[in-house]
Amino acid sequence: MAKKVVATLQAAGKQYAKVIRMKRSEKSGAYTFTETIVPNDKVQEFLAKR
């Protein structure tokens, strides 16, 4: 399935990246992961904010 998503994103004229961010829950201490698709030129900006 991931290959299909990547192929679809590359076909659209603009280049995109799938960013996976790890966050620790304050309540249980477990880690959760959030996936977001952002344009390549906005990846560093996205990762800089918390």
HELIX and SHEET records of a PDB file:
HELIX    1   1 ALA A    2  ALA A   11  1                                  10    
HELIX    2   2 ASN A   40  LYS A   42  5                                   3    
HELIX    3   3 VAL A   43  ALA A   48  1                                   6    
SHEET    1   A 2 TYR A  16  ARG A  24  0                                        
SHEET    2   A 2 TYR A  31  PRO A  39 -1                                        
END                                                                             
